[in-house]
Amino acid sequence: MIYAFWHYFQRIRDYDLLREVYDVITRAANFMVNFRDEKLKLPLESYDLWRRDSASTRTRLPQCTQANRRK
């Protein structure tokens, strides 16, 4: 969201929209800065919203890897 808005703003220079969304963008940026590993400075691990069943993925992944090795 932040990245997309920055590119939009660079092209359009919509200051009215910037005033409207400034608080949301600031909170999102602060979250990203604070939600990272202190030592590595990488984002912390989080829940994957798009994964339907992490257990089934873990059981299928080794099978897929083994099948690819045989080829």
ChimeraX commands (.cxc) that place a marker at each C-alpha (Angstrom):
marker #1 position 0.00,0.00,0.00 radius 0.5
marker #1 position 2.74,2.45,0.93 radius 0.5
marker #1 position 4.82,1.61,-2.12 radius 0.5
marker #1 position 1.85,1.89,-4.47 radius 0.5
marker #1 position 0.71,5.18,-2.98 radius 0.5
marker #1 position 4.20,6.64,-3.27 radius 0.5
marker #1 position 4.31,5.86,-6.99 radius 0.5
marker #1 position 0.80,7.23,-7.47 radius 0.5
marker #1 position 1.69,10.41,-5.58 radius 0.5
marker #1 position 4.89,10.94,-7.58 radius 0.5
marker #1 position 2.90,10.95,-10.81 radius 0.5
marker #1 position -0.32,12.68,-9.78 radius 0.5
marker #1 position 0.73,14.91,-6.83 radius 0.5
marker #1 position -2.69,14.55,-5.25 radius 0.5
marker #1 position -2.18,16.47,-2.00 radius 0.5
marker #1 position -5.85,16.23,-1.05 radius 0.5
marker #1 position -5.70,12.44,-1.11 radius 0.5
marker #1 position -2.39,12.54,0.77 radius 0.5
marker #1 position -4.04,14.53,3.56 radius 0.5
marker #1 position -6.87,11.98,3.73 radius 0.5
marker #1 position -4.68,8.88,3.93 radius 0.5
marker #1 position -1.65,10.33,5.76 radius 0.5
marker #1 position -2.64,8.84,9.12 radius 0.5
marker #1 position -3.17,5.36,7.65 radius 0.5
marker #1 position 0.11,5.46,5.74 radius 0.5
marker #1 position 2.00,6.68,8.82 radius 0.5
marker #1 position 0.54,3.89,10.98 radius 0.5
marker #1 position 1.35,1.27,8.32 radius 0.5
marker #1 position 4.93,2.52,8.00 radius 0.5
marker #1 position 5.41,2.55,11.77 radius 0.5
marker #1 position 4.08,-1.00,11.97 radius 0.5
marker #1 position 6.54,-2.20,9.33 radius 0.5
marker #1 position 9.45,-0.52,11.13 radius 0.5
marker #1 position 8.49,-2.00,14.49 radius 0.5
marker #1 position 7.50,-5.50,13.27 radius 0.5
marker #1 position 11.01,-6.73,12.57 radius 0.5
marker #1 position 13.74,-8.71,14.23 radius 0.5
marker #1 position 16.01,-6.40,16.22 radius 0.5
marker #1 position 19.17,-8.30,15.37 radius 0.5
marker #1 position 18.57,-9.13,11.71 radius 0.5
marker #1 position 16.35,-6.12,10.88 radius 0.5
marker #1 position 14.16,-8.46,8.80 radius 0.5
marker #1 position 10.36,-8.70,9.11 radius 0.5
marker #1 position 9.19,-11.06,11.83 radius 0.5
marker #1 position 7.45,-14.28,10.93 radius 0.5
marker #1 position 3.70,-13.87,10.58 radius 0.5
marker #1 position 0.60,-15.87,9.74 radius 0.5
marker #1 position 0.18,-16.59,6.04 radius 0.5
marker #1 position -3.38,-15.57,5.18 radius 0.5
marker #1 position -3.30,-17.28,1.79 radius 0.5
marker #1 position -2.26,-20.72,3.01 radius 0.5
marker #1 position -5.33,-22.87,3.51 radius 0.5
marker #1 position -3.84,-25.71,5.50 radius 0.5
marker #1 position -0.26,-25.42,6.63 radius 0.5
marker #1 position -0.20,-29.03,7.90 radius 0.5
marker #1 position -1.10,-30.45,4.50 radius 0.5
marker #1 position 1.54,-28.27,2.86 radius 0.5
marker #1 position 4.19,-29.60,5.22 radius 0.5
marker #1 position 3.27,-33.20,4.45 radius 0.5
marker #1 position 3.10,-32.69,0.69 radius 0.5
marker #1 position 6.28,-30.64,0.34 radius 0.5
marker #1 position 8.71,-33.53,1.03 radius 0.5
marker #1 position 6.81,-35.69,-1.47 radius 0.5
marker #1 position 7.10,-33.01,-4.14 radius 0.5
marker #1 position 10.78,-32.55,-3.44 radius 0.5
marker #1 position 11.43,-36.29,-3.68 radius 0.5
marker #1 position 9.52,-36.51,-6.95 radius 0.5
marker #1 position 11.57,-33.67,-8.44 radius 0.5
marker #1 position 14.82,-35.34,-7.42 radius 0.5
marker #1 position 13.87,-38.50,-9.34 radius 0.5
marker #1 position 13.48,-36.59,-12.63 radius 0.5
marker link #1:1,2 radius 0.2
marker link #1:2,3 radius 0.2
marker link #1:3,4 radius 0.2
marker link #1:4,5 radius 0.2
marker link #1:5,6 radius 0.2
marker link #1:6,7 radius 0.2
marker link #1:7,8 radius 0.2
marker link #1:8,9 radius 0.2
marker link #1:9,10 radius 0.2
marker link #1:10,11 radius 0.2
marker link #1:11,12 radius 0.2
marker link #1:12,13 radius 0.2
marker link #1:13,14 radius 0.2
marker link #1:14,15 radius 0.2
marker link #1:15,16 radius 0.2
marker link #1:16,17 radius 0.2
marker link #1:17,18 radius 0.2
marker link #1:18,19 radius 0.2
marker link #1:19,20 radius 0.2
marker link #1:20,21 radius 0.2
marker link #1:21,22 radius 0.2
marker link #1:22,23 radius 0.2
marker link #1:23,24 radius 0.2
marker link #1:24,25 radius 0.2
marker link #1:25,26 radius 0.2
marker link #1:26,27 radius 0.2
marker link #1:27,28 radius 0.2
marker link #1:28,29 radius 0.2
marker link #1:29,30 radius 0.2
marker link #1:30,31 radius 0.2
marker link #1:31,32 radius 0.2
marker link #1:32,33 radius 0.2
marker link #1:33,34 radius 0.2
marker link #1:34,35 radius 0.2
marker link #1:35,36 radius 0.2
marker link #1:36,37 radius 0.2
marker link #1:37,38 radius 0.2
marker link #1:38,39 radius 0.2
marker link #1:39,40 radius 0.2
marker link #1:40,41 radius 0.2
marker link #1:41,42 radius 0.2
marker link #1:42,43 radius 0.2
marker link #1:43,44 radius 0.2
marker link #1:44,45 radius 0.2
marker link #1:45,46 radius 0.2
marker link #1:46,47 radius 0.2
marker link #1:47,48 radius 0.2
marker link #1:48,49 radius 0.2
marker link #1:49,50 radius 0.2
marker link #1:50,51 radius 0.2
marker link #1:51,52 radius 0.2
marker link #1:52,53 radius 0.2
marker link #1:53,54 radius 0.2
marker link #1:54,55 radius 0.2
marker link #1:55,56 radius 0.2
marker link #1:56,57 radius 0.2
marker link #1:57,58 radius 0.2
marker link #1:58,59 radius 0.2
marker link #1:59,60 radius 0.2
marker link #1:60,61 radius 0.2
marker link #1:61,62 radius 0.2
marker link #1:62,63 radius 0.2
marker link #1:63,64 radius 0.2
marker link #1:64,65 radius 0.2
marker link #1:65,66 radius 0.2
marker link #1:66,67 radius 0.2
marker link #1:67,68 radius 0.2
marker link #1:68,69 radius 0.2
marker link #1:69,70 radius 0.2
marker link #1:70,71 radius 0.2
view
